């Protein structure tokens, strides 16, 4: 039976708004197994990105339990969460989040260095070559196209060999052709590294490539559906 790598039990997220408390997520319970590709779909404001942030420990649940690789994220402080993420999880955002004063090579190598990797720069170079940027190692983000910047972000997320890869609308800021190229890389590299992939997307054709799709609406799960069923 596949190993459960991520588990949510009656998870809730409530934030304070100008008019009082706002329920972002309510009663979310689910399991994700090793090697699975899970798509999170739903209309804007349904809570998809917030759910992904909870899974990555980038947001703290206000109720329930989030467990990743057997560890309760709610029991960790910010420093412990950061160490856990760097050791076990990779995150790819819609807006790249590259450091503008660092080259592509430095953007990928620096997190490895901070995690204590002695071969940080050689590993970073190898990952950038894997995403087709071997000739752009010493270019800064401003010197690269959006698609190239997302390739750097993907290399940075995969360089530590994470067990879990989280992707939040990774093609949202890219044109169709570039987005398709990035998604091919994401699926191929995630599979090659044996990572569990959890992806937020509005694109039905991307969700259809996942093993399982979970739909959200108004902060609640509307049901898990197979790729060939309506989300």
mmCIF file of the C-alpha atoms, coordinates in Angstrom:
data_MODEL
# 
_entry.id   MODEL 
# 
loop_
_atom_site.group_PDB 
_atom_site.id 
_atom_site.type_symbol 
_atom_site.label_atom_id 
_atom_site.label_alt_id 
_atom_site.label_comp_id 
_atom_site.label_asym_id 
_atom_site.label_entity_id 
_atom_site.label_seq_id 
_atom_site.pdbx_PDB_ins_code 
_atom_site.Cartn_x 
_atom_site.Cartn_y 
_atom_site.Cartn_z 
_atom_site.occupancy 
_atom_site.B_iso_or_equiv 
_atom_site.pdbx_formal_charge 
_atom_site.auth_seq_id 
_atom_site.auth_comp_id 
_atom_site.auth_asym_id 
_atom_site.auth_atom_id 
_atom_site.pdbx_PDB_model_num 
ATOM 1   C CA . UNK A 1 1   ? 0.000   0.000  0.000   1.00 0.00 ? 1   UNK A CA 1 
ATOM 2   C CA . UNK A 1 2   ? 1.445   3.443  -0.936  1.00 0.00 ? 2   UNK A CA 1 
ATOM 3   C CA . UNK A 1 3   ? 2.906   5.466  1.928   1.00 0.00 ? 3   UNK A CA 1 
ATOM 4   C CA . UNK A 1 4   ? 0.987   8.544  3.079   1.00 0.00 ? 4   UNK A CA 1 
ATOM 5   C CA . UNK A 1 5   ? 3.344   11.524 2.886   1.00 0.00 ? 5   UNK A CA 1 
ATOM 6   C CA . UNK A 1 6   ? 0.873   14.291 3.685   1.00 0.00 ? 6   UNK A CA 1 
ATOM 7   C CA . UNK A 1 7   ? -2.258  14.225 5.807   1.00 0.00 ? 7   UNK A CA 1 
ATOM 8   C CA . UNK A 1 8   ? -4.802  16.907 6.720   1.00 0.00 ? 8   UNK A CA 1 
ATOM 9   C CA . UNK A 1 9   ? -7.334  16.251 9.467   1.00 0.00 ? 9   UNK A CA 1 
ATOM 10  C CA . UNK A 1 10  ? -10.266 18.700 9.833   1.00 0.00 ? 10  UNK A CA 1 
ATOM 11  C CA . UNK A 1 11  ? -8.009  21.606 8.909   1.00 0.00 ? 11  UNK A CA 1 
ATOM 12  C CA . UNK A 1 12  ? -9.360  25.137 9.190   1.00 0.00 ? 12  UNK A CA 1 
ATOM 13  C CA . UNK A 1 13  ? -7.932  28.532 8.325   1.00 0.00 ? 13  UNK A CA 1 
ATOM 14  C CA . UNK A 1 14  ? -9.579  31.716 9.612   1.00 0.00 ? 14  UNK A CA 1 
ATOM 15  C CA . UNK A 1 15  ? -8.033  35.145 9.045   1.00 0.00 ? 15  UNK A CA 1 
ATOM 16  C CA . UNK A 1 16  ? -8.988  38.503 10.505  1.00 0.00 ? 16  UNK A CA 1 
ATOM 17  C CA . UNK A 1 17  ? -10.517 40.869 7.968   1.00 0.00 ? 17  UNK A CA 1 
ATOM 18  C CA . UNK A 1 18  ? -11.696 44.477 8.261   1.00 0.00 ? 18  UNK A CA 1 
ATOM 19  C CA . UNK A 1 19  ? -15.228 43.285 8.966   1.00 0.00 ? 19  UNK A CA 1 
ATOM 20  C CA . UNK A 1 20  ? -14.194 40.481 11.312  1.00 0.00 ? 20  UNK A CA 1 
ATOM 21  C CA . UNK A 1 21  ? -13.039 36.848 10.965  1.00 0.00 ? 21  UNK A CA 1 
ATOM 22  C CA . UNK A 1 22  ? -13.023 35.350 7.452   1.00 0.00 ? 22  UNK A CA 1 
ATOM 23  C CA . UNK A 1 23  ? -13.187 31.575 7.014   1.00 0.00 ? 23  UNK A CA 1 
ATOM 24  C CA . UNK A 1 24  ? -10.724 30.690 4.248   1.00 0.00 ? 24  UNK A CA 1 
ATOM 25  C CA . UNK A 1 25  ? -10.755 26.891 4.699   1.00 0.00 ? 25  UNK A CA 1 
ATOM 26  C CA . UNK A 1 26  ? -13.218 24.782 6.651   1.00 0.00 ? 26  UNK A CA 1 
ATOM 27  C CA . UNK A 1 27  ? -13.044 21.096 7.585   1.00 0.00 ? 27  UNK A CA 1 
ATOM 28  C CA . UNK A 1 28  ? -10.392 19.984 5.080   1.00 0.00 ? 28  UNK A CA 1 
ATOM 29  C CA . UNK A 1 29  ? -9.448  16.310 5.487   1.00 0.00 ? 29  UNK A CA 1 
ATOM 30  C CA . UNK A 1 30  ? -7.362  14.415 2.939   1.00 0.00 ? 30  UNK A CA 1 
ATOM 31  C CA . UNK A 1 31  ? -4.326  12.188 2.440   1.00 0.00 ? 31  UNK A CA 1 
ATOM 32  C CA . UNK A 1 32  ? -1.668  12.327 -0.274  1.00 0.00 ? 32  UNK A CA 1 
ATOM 33  C CA . UNK A 1 33  ? 0.454   9.267  -1.049  1.00 0.00 ? 33  UNK A CA 1 
ATOM 34  C CA . UNK A 1 34  ? 4.073   8.998  -2.138  1.00 0.00 ? 34  UNK A CA 1 
ATOM 35  C CA . UNK A 1 35  ? 4.623   9.552  -5.855  1.00 0.00 ? 35  UNK A CA 1 
ATOM 36  C CA . UNK A 1 36  ? 1.116   10.855 -6.442  1.00 0.00 ? 36  UNK A CA 1 
ATOM 37  C CA . UNK A 1 37  ? 0.358   13.796 -8.714  1.00 0.00 ? 37  UNK A CA 1 
ATOM 38  C CA . UNK A 1 38  ? -2.545  15.725 -7.200  1.00 0.00 ? 38  UNK A CA 1 
ATOM 39  C CA . UNK A 1 39  ? -4.327  18.642 -8.853  1.00 0.00 ? 39  UNK A CA 1 
ATOM 40  C CA . UNK A 1 40  ? -6.178  21.253 -6.772  1.00 0.00 ? 40  UNK A CA 1 
ATOM 41  C CA . UNK A 1 41  ? -8.844  23.019 -8.823  1.00 0.00 ? 41  UNK A CA 1 
ATOM 42  C CA . UNK A 1 42  ? -11.687 25.452 -8.219  1.00 0.00 ? 42  UNK A CA 1 
ATOM 43  C CA . UNK A 1 43  ? -12.783 29.025 -8.895  1.00 0.00 ? 43  UNK A CA 1 
ATOM 44  C CA . UNK A 1 44  ? -10.763 32.048 -7.772  1.00 0.00 ? 44  UNK A CA 1 
ATOM 45  C CA . UNK A 1 45  ? -11.140 32.570 -4.038  1.00 0.00 ? 45  UNK A CA 1 
ATOM 46  C CA . UNK A 1 46  ? -11.990 28.930 -3.364  1.00 0.00 ? 46  UNK A CA 1 
ATOM 47  C CA . UNK A 1 47  ? -8.964  28.458 -1.101  1.00 0.00 ? 47  UNK A CA 1 
ATOM 48  C CA . UNK A 1 48  ? -6.654  26.472 -3.407  1.00 0.00 ? 48  UNK A CA 1 
ATOM 49  C CA . UNK A 1 49  ? -3.519  28.527 -2.858  1.00 0.00 ? 49  UNK A CA 1 
ATOM 50  C CA . UNK A 1 50  ? -4.209  28.844 0.863   1.00 0.00 ? 50  UNK A CA 1 
ATOM 51  C CA . UNK A 1 51  ? -4.472  25.062 1.092   1.00 0.00 ? 51  UNK A CA 1 
ATOM 52  C CA . UNK A 1 52  ? -1.172  24.662 -0.731  1.00 0.00 ? 52  UNK A CA 1 
ATOM 53  C CA . UNK A 1 53  ? 0.475   27.149 1.641   1.00 0.00 ? 53  UNK A CA 1 
ATOM 54  C CA . UNK A 1 54  ? -0.782  25.156 4.634   1.00 0.00 ? 54  UNK A CA 1 
ATOM 55  C CA . UNK A 1 55  ? 0.663   21.988 3.123   1.00 0.00 ? 55  UNK A CA 1 
ATOM 56  C CA . UNK A 1 56  ? 4.043   23.685 2.807   1.00 0.00 ? 56  UNK A CA 1 
ATOM 57  C CA . UNK A 1 57  ? 4.007   25.225 6.264   1.00 0.00 ? 57  UNK A CA 1 
ATOM 58  C CA . UNK A 1 58  ? 3.995   28.695 4.717   1.00 0.00 ? 58  UNK A CA 1 
ATOM 59  C CA . UNK A 1 59  ? 0.714   29.401 6.504   1.00 0.00 ? 59  UNK A CA 1 
ATOM 60  C CA . UNK A 1 60  ? -0.339  28.028 9.904   1.00 0.00 ? 60  UNK A CA 1 
ATOM 61  C CA . UNK A 1 61  ? -3.721  26.330 10.259  1.00 0.00 ? 61  UNK A CA 1 
ATOM 62  C CA . UNK A 1 62  ? -6.014  27.838 12.899  1.00 0.00 ? 62  UNK A CA 1 
ATOM 63  C CA . UNK A 1 63  ? -7.588  24.455 13.553  1.00 0.00 ? 63  UNK A CA 1 
ATOM 64  C CA . UNK A 1 64  ? -7.037  20.778 12.798  1.00 0.00 ? 64  UNK A CA 1 
ATOM 65  C CA . UNK A 1 65  ? -3.754  19.052 12.016  1.00 0.00 ? 65  UNK A CA 1 
ATOM 66  C CA . UNK A 1 66  ? -1.370  19.153 9.044   1.00 0.00 ? 66  UNK A CA 1 
ATOM 67  C CA . UNK A 1 67  ? 1.142   16.284 9.020   1.00 0.00 ? 67  UNK A CA 1 
ATOM 68  C CA . UNK A 1 68  ? 3.928   15.962 6.455   1.00 0.00 ? 68  UNK A CA 1 
ATOM 69  C CA . UNK A 1 69  ? 6.198   12.912 6.415   1.00 0.00 ? 69  UNK A CA 1 
ATOM 70  C CA . UNK A 1 70  ? 4.918   12.058 9.879   1.00 0.00 ? 70  UNK A CA 1 
ATOM 71  C CA . UNK A 1 71  ? 5.688   15.505 11.325  1.00 0.00 ? 71  UNK A CA 1 
ATOM 72  C CA . UNK A 1 72  ? 3.022   17.816 12.777  1.00 0.00 ? 72  UNK A CA 1 
ATOM 73  C CA . UNK A 1 73  ? 3.656   21.191 11.114  1.00 0.00 ? 73  UNK A CA 1 
ATOM 74  C CA . UNK A 1 74  ? 1.566   22.965 13.747  1.00 0.00 ? 74  UNK A CA 1 
ATOM 75  C CA . UNK A 1 75  ? 4.051   21.923 16.443  1.00 0.00 ? 75  UNK A CA 1 
ATOM 76  C CA . UNK A 1 76  ? 6.999   23.622 14.697  1.00 0.00 ? 76  UNK A CA 1 
ATOM 77  C CA . UNK A 1 77  ? 8.166   27.217 15.038  1.00 0.00 ? 77  UNK A CA 1 
ATOM 78  C CA . UNK A 1 78  ? 9.173   29.276 11.996  1.00 0.00 ? 78  UNK A CA 1 
ATOM 79  C CA . UNK A 1 79  ? 12.829  28.232 12.115  1.00 0.00 ? 79  UNK A CA 1 
ATOM 80  C CA . UNK A 1 80  ? 11.950  24.536 12.381  1.00 0.00 ? 80  UNK A CA 1 
ATOM 81  C CA . UNK A 1 81  ? 9.459   24.879 9.521   1.00 0.00 ? 81  UNK A CA 1 
ATOM 82  C CA . UNK A 1 82  ? 12.071  26.545 7.323   1.00 0.00 ? 82  UNK A CA 1 
ATOM 83  C CA . UNK A 1 83  ? 14.577  23.763 8.011   1.00 0.00 ? 83  UNK A CA 1 
ATOM 84  C CA . UNK A 1 84  ? 11.950  21.095 7.356   1.00 0.00 ? 84  UNK A CA 1 
ATOM 85  C CA . UNK A 1 85  ? 10.911  22.714 4.071   1.00 0.00 ? 85  UNK A CA 1 
ATOM 86  C CA . UNK A 1 86  ? 14.469  23.059 2.832   1.00 0.00 ? 86  UNK A CA 1 
ATOM 87  C CA . UNK A 1 87  ? 15.145  19.390 3.597   1.00 0.00 ? 87  UNK A CA 1 
ATOM 88  C CA . UNK A 1 88  ? 11.955  17.829 2.264   1.00 0.00 ? 88  UNK A CA 1 
ATOM 89  C CA . UNK A 1 89  ? 9.864   20.191 0.109   1.00 0.00 ? 89  UNK A CA 1 
ATOM 90  C CA . UNK A 1 90  ? 10.214  22.286 -3.029  1.00 0.00 ? 90  UNK A CA 1 
ATOM 91  C CA . UNK A 1 91  ? 7.870   25.155 -3.909  1.00 0.00 ? 91  UNK A CA 1 
ATOM 92  C CA . UNK A 1 92  ? 7.273   26.748 -7.318  1.00 0.00 ? 92  UNK A CA 1 
ATOM 93  C CA . UNK A 1 93  ? 5.245   29.968 -7.349  1.00 0.00 ? 93  UNK A CA 1 
ATOM 94  C CA . UNK A 1 94  ? 3.403   31.757 -10.136 1.00 0.00 ? 94  UNK A CA 1 
ATOM 95  C CA . UNK A 1 95  ? 5.605   34.855 -9.757  1.00 0.00 ? 95  UNK A CA 1 
ATOM 96  C CA . UNK A 1 96  ? 9.013   33.082 -9.683  1.00 0.00 ? 96  UNK A CA 1 
ATOM 97  C CA . UNK A 1 97  ? 10.342  34.754 -6.459  1.00 0.00 ? 97  UNK A CA 1 
ATOM 98  C CA . UNK A 1 98  ? 13.922  34.920 -7.701  1.00 0.00 ? 98  UNK A CA 1 
ATOM 99  C CA . UNK A 1 99  ? 16.439  37.207 -5.979  1.00 0.00 ? 99  UNK A CA 1 
ATOM 100 C CA . UNK A 1 100 ? 17.101  39.952 -8.576  1.00 0.00 ? 100 UNK A CA 1 
ATOM 101 C CA . UNK A 1 101 ? 20.681  40.658 -7.455  1.00 0.00 ? 101 UNK A CA 1 
ATOM 102 C CA . UNK A 1 102 ? 21.735  37.017 -7.873  1.00 0.00 ? 102 UNK A CA 1 
ATOM 103 C CA . UNK A 1 103 ? 22.532  35.140 -11.077 1.00 0.00 ? 103 UNK A CA 1 
ATOM 104 C CA . UNK A 1 104 ? 20.584  32.046 -12.074 1.00 0.00 ? 104 UNK A CA 1 
ATOM 105 C CA . UNK A 1 105 ? 23.372  29.900 -10.659 1.00 0.00 ? 105 UNK A CA 1 
ATOM 106 C CA . UNK A 1 106 ? 23.412  31.800 -7.366  1.00 0.00 ? 106 UNK A CA 1 
ATOM 107 C CA . UNK A 1 107 ? 19.606  31.662 -7.054  1.00 0.00 ? 107 UNK A CA 1 
ATOM 108 C CA . UNK A 1 108 ? 19.715  27.870 -7.242  1.00 0.00 ? 108 UNK A CA 1 
ATOM 109 C CA . UNK A 1 109 ? 22.926  27.308 -5.272  1.00 0.00 ? 109 UNK A CA 1 
ATOM 110 C CA . UNK A 1 110 ? 22.296  29.630 -2.316  1.00 0.00 ? 110 UNK A CA 1 
ATOM 111 C CA . UNK A 1 111 ? 19.491  27.566 -0.697  1.00 0.00 ? 111 UNK A CA 1 
ATOM 112 C CA . UNK A 1 112 ? 21.696  24.472 -1.071  1.00 0.00 ? 112 UNK A CA 1 
ATOM 113 C CA . UNK A 1 113 ? 24.585  26.288 0.587   1.00 0.00 ? 113 UNK A CA 1 
ATOM 114 C CA . UNK A 1 114 ? 22.361  27.398 3.452   1.00 0.00 ? 114 UNK A CA 1 
ATOM 115 C CA . UNK A 1 115 ? 21.298  23.769 3.899   1.00 0.00 ? 115 UNK A CA 1 
ATOM 116 C CA . UNK A 1 116 ? 24.972  22.777 4.229   1.00 0.00 ? 116 UNK A CA 1 
ATOM 117 C CA . UNK A 1 117 ? 25.569  21.207 0.802   1.00 0.00 ? 117 UNK A CA 1 
ATOM 118 C CA . UNK A 1 118 ? 29.279  21.292 -0.046  1.00 0.00 ? 118 UNK A CA 1 
ATOM 119 C CA . UNK A 1 119 ? 28.602  20.727 -3.752  1.00 0.00 ? 119 UNK A CA 1 
ATOM 120 C CA . UNK A 1 120 ? 25.953  23.468 -3.951  1.00 0.00 ? 120 UNK A CA 1 
ATOM 121 C CA . UNK A 1 121 ? 27.263  25.149 -7.105  1.00 0.00 ? 121 UNK A CA 1 
ATOM 122 C CA . UNK A 1 122 ? 27.943  21.959 -9.044  1.00 0.00 ? 122 UNK A CA 1 
ATOM 123 C CA . UNK A 1 123 ? 24.471  20.659 -8.187  1.00 0.00 ? 123 UNK A CA 1 
ATOM 124 C CA . UNK A 1 124 ? 22.923  23.996 -9.129  1.00 0.00 ? 124 UNK A CA 1 
ATOM 125 C CA . UNK A 1 125 ? 24.726  23.973 -12.469 1.00 0.00 ? 125 UNK A CA 1 
ATOM 126 C CA . UNK A 1 126 ? 23.541  20.414 -13.168 1.00 0.00 ? 126 UNK A CA 1 
ATOM 127 C CA . UNK A 1 127 ? 19.925  21.339 -12.390 1.00 0.00 ? 127 UNK A CA 1 
ATOM 128 C CA . UNK A 1 128 ? 20.051  24.418 -14.603 1.00 0.00 ? 128 UNK A CA 1 
ATOM 129 C CA . UNK A 1 129 ? 21.418  22.297 -17.433 1.00 0.00 ? 129 UNK A CA 1 
ATOM 130 C CA . UNK A 1 130 ? 18.503  19.879 -16.888 1.00 0.00 ? 130 UNK A CA 1 
ATOM 131 C CA . UNK A 1 131 ? 16.032  22.721 -17.534 1.00 0.00 ? 131 UNK A CA 1 
ATOM 132 C CA . UNK A 1 132 ? 17.937  23.932 -20.596 1.00 0.00 ? 132 UNK A CA 1 
ATOM 133 C CA . UNK A 1 133 ? 19.704  26.918 -19.043 1.00 0.00 ? 133 UNK A CA 1 
ATOM 134 C CA . UNK A 1 134 ? 23.311  25.747 -19.194 1.00 0.00 ? 134 UNK A CA 1 
ATOM 135 C CA . UNK A 1 135 ? 24.189  28.842 -21.217 1.00 0.00 ? 135 UNK A CA 1 
ATOM 136 C CA . UNK A 1 136 ? 22.399  31.243 -18.843 1.00 0.00 ? 136 UNK A CA 1 
ATOM 137 C CA . UNK A 1 137 ? 24.132  30.373 -15.563 1.00 0.00 ? 137 UNK A CA 1 
ATOM 138 C CA . UNK A 1 138 ? 25.544  33.861 -15.017 1.00 0.00 ? 138 UNK A CA 1 
ATOM 139 C CA . UNK A 1 139 ? 22.543  35.867 -16.200 1.00 0.00 ? 139 UNK A CA 1 
ATOM 140 C CA . UNK A 1 140 ? 20.398  37.852 -13.757 1.00 0.00 ? 140 UNK A CA 1 
ATOM 141 C CA . UNK A 1 141 ? 16.585  37.496 -13.639 1.00 0.00 ? 141 UNK A CA 1 
ATOM 142 C CA . UNK A 1 142 ? 16.102  40.841 -15.429 1.00 0.00 ? 142 UNK A CA 1 
ATOM 143 C CA . UNK A 1 143 ? 18.159  39.483 -18.338 1.00 0.00 ? 143 UNK A CA 1 
ATOM 144 C CA . UNK A 1 144 ? 15.874  36.453 -18.766 1.00 0.00 ? 144 UNK A CA 1 
ATOM 145 C CA . UNK A 1 145 ? 12.391  35.904 -20.151 1.00 0.00 ? 145 UNK A CA 1 
ATOM 146 C CA . UNK A 1 146 ? 9.508   34.859 -17.917 1.00 0.00 ? 146 UNK A CA 1 
ATOM 147 C CA . UNK A 1 147 ? 9.810   31.273 -19.093 1.00 0.00 ? 147 UNK A CA 1 
ATOM 148 C CA . UNK A 1 148 ? 13.535  31.244 -18.325 1.00 0.00 ? 148 UNK A CA 1 
ATOM 149 C CA . UNK A 1 149 ? 12.915  32.688 -14.869 1.00 0.00 ? 149 UNK A CA 1 
ATOM 150 C CA . UNK A 1 150 ? 10.373  29.951 -14.150 1.00 0.00 ? 150 UNK A CA 1 
ATOM 151 C CA . UNK A 1 151 ? 12.922  27.363 -15.271 1.00 0.00 ? 151 UNK A CA 1 
ATOM 152 C CA . UNK A 1 152 ? 15.342  28.783 -12.721 1.00 0.00 ? 152 UNK A CA 1 
ATOM 153 C CA . UNK A 1 153 ? 12.628  28.603 -10.064 1.00 0.00 ? 153 UNK A CA 1 
ATOM 154 C CA . UNK A 1 154 ? 11.939  24.983 -11.025 1.00 0.00 ? 154 UNK A CA 1 
ATOM 155 C CA . UNK A 1 155 ? 15.650  24.109 -10.852 1.00 0.00 ? 155 UNK A CA 1 
ATOM 156 C CA . UNK A 1 156 ? 15.849  25.773 -7.428  1.00 0.00 ? 156 UNK A CA 1 
ATOM 157 C CA . UNK A 1 157 ? 12.857  23.788 -6.150  1.00 0.00 ? 157 UNK A CA 1 
ATOM 158 C CA . UNK A 1 158 ? 14.198  20.443 -7.412  1.00 0.00 ? 158 UNK A CA 1 
ATOM 159 C CA . UNK A 1 159 ? 17.907  20.840 -6.609  1.00 0.00 ? 159 UNK A CA 1 
ATOM 160 C CA . UNK A 1 160 ? 17.524  19.652 -2.972  1.00 0.00 ? 160 UNK A CA 1 
ATOM 161 C CA . UNK A 1 161 ? 15.777  16.467 -4.263  1.00 0.00 ? 161 UNK A CA 1 
ATOM 162 C CA . UNK A 1 162 ? 12.561  17.112 -2.287  1.00 0.00 ? 162 UNK A CA 1 
ATOM 163 C CA . UNK A 1 163 ? 10.125  14.336 -1.474  1.00 0.00 ? 163 UNK A CA 1 
ATOM 164 C CA . UNK A 1 164 ? 7.221   16.753 -2.070  1.00 0.00 ? 164 UNK A CA 1 
ATOM 165 C CA . UNK A 1 165 ? 6.945   19.407 -4.781  1.00 0.00 ? 165 UNK A CA 1 
ATOM 166 C CA . UNK A 1 166 ? 4.276   22.120 -4.433  1.00 0.00 ? 166 UNK A CA 1 
ATOM 167 C CA . UNK A 1 167 ? 3.374   24.229 -7.466  1.00 0.00 ? 167 UNK A CA 1 
ATOM 168 C CA . UNK A 1 168 ? 1.032   27.227 -7.283  1.00 0.00 ? 168 UNK A CA 1 
ATOM 169 C CA . UNK A 1 169 ? -0.216  28.140 -10.777 1.00 0.00 ? 169 UNK A CA 1 
ATOM 170 C CA . UNK A 1 170 ? 3.313   27.644 -12.173 1.00 0.00 ? 170 UNK A CA 1 
ATOM 171 C CA . UNK A 1 171 ? 2.276   28.701 -15.689 1.00 0.00 ? 171 UNK A CA 1 
ATOM 172 C CA . UNK A 1 172 ? -0.038  31.559 -14.660 1.00 0.00 ? 172 UNK A CA 1 
ATOM 173 C CA . UNK A 1 173 ? 2.317   34.342 -15.782 1.00 0.00 ? 173 UNK A CA 1 
ATOM 174 C CA . UNK A 1 174 ? 3.466   32.643 -18.992 1.00 0.00 ? 174 UNK A CA 1 
ATOM 175 C CA . UNK A 1 175 ? 2.144   32.510 -22.543 1.00 0.00 ? 175 UNK A CA 1 
ATOM 176 C CA . UNK A 1 176 ? 0.566   29.249 -23.687 1.00 0.00 ? 176 UNK A CA 1 
ATOM 177 C CA . UNK A 1 177 ? 3.557   27.785 -25.521 1.00 0.00 ? 177 UNK A CA 1 
ATOM 178 C CA . UNK A 1 178 ? 6.024   28.653 -22.747 1.00 0.00 ? 178 UNK A CA 1 
ATOM 179 C CA . UNK A 1 179 ? 3.608   27.366 -20.121 1.00 0.00 ? 179 UNK A CA 1 
ATOM 180 C CA . UNK A 1 180 ? 3.343   24.025 -21.892 1.00 0.00 ? 180 UNK A CA 1 
ATOM 181 C CA . UNK A 1 181 ? 7.141   23.730 -21.954 1.00 0.00 ? 181 UNK A CA 1 
ATOM 182 C CA . UNK A 1 182 ? 7.374   24.486 -18.228 1.00 0.00 ? 182 UNK A CA 1 
ATOM 183 C CA . UNK A 1 183 ? 4.698   21.916 -17.406 1.00 0.00 ? 183 UNK A CA 1 
ATOM 184 C CA . UNK A 1 184 ? 6.458   19.241 -19.450 1.00 0.00 ? 184 UNK A CA 1 
ATOM 185 C CA . UNK A 1 185 ? 9.588   19.950 -17.436 1.00 0.00 ? 185 UNK A CA 1 
ATOM 186 C CA . UNK A 1 186 ? 7.680   19.954 -14.151 1.00 0.00 ? 186 UNK A CA 1 
ATOM 187 C CA . UNK A 1 187 ? 6.068   16.568 -14.760 1.00 0.00 ? 187 UNK A CA 1 
ATOM 188 C CA . UNK A 1 188 ? 9.205   15.007 -16.245 1.00 0.00 ? 188 UNK A CA 1 
ATOM 189 C CA . UNK A 1 189 ? 11.627  16.223 -13.586 1.00 0.00 ? 189 UNK A CA 1 
ATOM 190 C CA . UNK A 1 190 ? 9.214   15.527 -10.739 1.00 0.00 ? 190 UNK A CA 1 
ATOM 191 C CA . UNK A 1 191 ? 8.808   11.961 -11.985 1.00 0.00 ? 191 UNK A CA 1 
ATOM 192 C CA . UNK A 1 192 ? 12.551  11.526 -12.501 1.00 0.00 ? 192 UNK A CA 1 
ATOM 193 C CA . UNK A 1 193 ? 13.251  12.623 -8.932  1.00 0.00 ? 193 UNK A CA 1 
ATOM 194 C CA . UNK A 1 194 ? 10.389  10.515 -7.545  1.00 0.00 ? 194 UNK A CA 1 
ATOM 195 C CA . UNK A 1 195 ? 8.721   13.561 -5.994  1.00 0.00 ? 195 UNK A CA 1 
ATOM 196 C CA . UNK A 1 196 ? 5.086   13.746 -4.962  1.00 0.00 ? 196 UNK A CA 1 
ATOM 197 C CA . UNK A 1 197 ? 3.592   16.658 -6.945  1.00 0.00 ? 197 UNK A CA 1 
ATOM 198 C CA . UNK A 1 198 ? 0.726   18.806 -5.654  1.00 0.00 ? 198 UNK A CA 1 
ATOM 199 C CA . UNK A 1 199 ? -0.349  21.502 -8.094  1.00 0.00 ? 199 UNK A CA 1 
ATOM 200 C CA . UNK A 1 200 ? -2.848  24.357 -8.012  1.00 0.00 ? 200 UNK A CA 1 
ATOM 201 C CA . UNK A 1 201 ? -4.121  25.120 -11.499 1.00 0.00 ? 201 UNK A CA 1 
ATOM 202 C CA . UNK A 1 202 ? -6.983  26.735 -13.384 1.00 0.00 ? 202 UNK A CA 1 
ATOM 203 C CA . UNK A 1 203 ? -6.058  24.852 -16.561 1.00 0.00 ? 203 UNK A CA 1 
ATOM 204 C CA . UNK A 1 204 ? -8.215  21.747 -17.155 1.00 0.00 ? 204 UNK A CA 1 
ATOM 205 C CA . UNK A 1 205 ? -5.630  20.222 -19.487 1.00 0.00 ? 205 UNK A CA 1 
ATOM 206 C CA . UNK A 1 206 ? -2.991  20.371 -16.735 1.00 0.00 ? 206 UNK A CA 1 
ATOM 207 C CA . UNK A 1 207 ? -5.298  19.001 -14.067 1.00 0.00 ? 207 UNK A CA 1 
ATOM 208 C CA . UNK A 1 208 ? -6.218  16.144 -16.403 1.00 0.00 ? 208 UNK A CA 1 
ATOM 209 C CA . UNK A 1 209 ? -2.604  14.955 -16.330 1.00 0.00 ? 209 UNK A CA 1 
ATOM 210 C CA . UNK A 1 210 ? -2.734  14.406 -12.565 1.00 0.00 ? 210 UNK A CA 1 
ATOM 211 C CA . UNK A 1 211 ? -3.492  11.036 -10.963 1.00 0.00 ? 211 UNK A CA 1 
ATOM 212 C CA . UNK A 1 212 ? -6.210  12.652 -8.870  1.00 0.00 ? 212 UNK A CA 1 
ATOM 213 C CA . UNK A 1 213 ? -8.076  15.950 -8.832  1.00 0.00 ? 213 UNK A CA 1 
ATOM 214 C CA . UNK A 1 214 ? -9.639  17.607 -5.790  1.00 0.00 ? 214 UNK A CA 1 
ATOM 215 C CA . UNK A 1 215 ? -12.069 20.465 -6.295  1.00 0.00 ? 215 UNK A CA 1 
ATOM 216 C CA . UNK A 1 216 ? -12.562 23.279 -3.810  1.00 0.00 ? 216 UNK A CA 1 
ATOM 217 C CA . UNK A 1 217 ? -15.344 25.808 -3.470  1.00 0.00 ? 217 UNK A CA 1 
ATOM 218 C CA . UNK A 1 218 ? -15.821 28.351 -0.694  1.00 0.00 ? 218 UNK A CA 1 
ATOM 219 C CA . UNK A 1 219 ? -13.029 26.794 1.341   1.00 0.00 ? 219 UNK A CA 1 
ATOM 220 C CA . UNK A 1 220 ? -14.434 23.271 1.289   1.00 0.00 ? 220 UNK A CA 1 
ATOM 221 C CA . UNK A 1 221 ? -13.564 20.141 -0.658  1.00 0.00 ? 221 UNK A CA 1 
ATOM 222 C CA . UNK A 1 222 ? -16.217 19.448 -3.258  1.00 0.00 ? 222 UNK A CA 1 
ATOM 223 C CA . UNK A 1 223 ? -14.962 15.925 -3.851  1.00 0.00 ? 223 UNK A CA 1 
ATOM 224 C CA . UNK A 1 224 ? -12.033 14.060 -5.324  1.00 0.00 ? 224 UNK A CA 1 
ATOM 225 C CA . UNK A 1 225 ? -12.449 13.304 -8.998  1.00 0.00 ? 225 UNK A CA 1 
ATOM 226 C CA . UNK A 1 226 ? -10.456 11.249 -11.452 1.00 0.00 ? 226 UNK A CA 1 
ATOM 227 C CA . UNK A 1 227 ? -8.739  13.020 -14.356 1.00 0.00 ? 227 UNK A CA 1 
ATOM 228 C CA . UNK A 1 228 ? -11.445 11.937 -16.799 1.00 0.00 ? 228 UNK A CA 1 
ATOM 229 C CA . UNK A 1 229 ? -14.300 13.179 -14.596 1.00 0.00 ? 229 UNK A CA 1 
ATOM 230 C CA . UNK A 1 230 ? -15.497 16.801 -14.358 1.00 0.00 ? 230 UNK A CA 1 
ATOM 231 C CA . UNK A 1 231 ? -13.706 18.800 -11.650 1.00 0.00 ? 231 UNK A CA 1 
# 
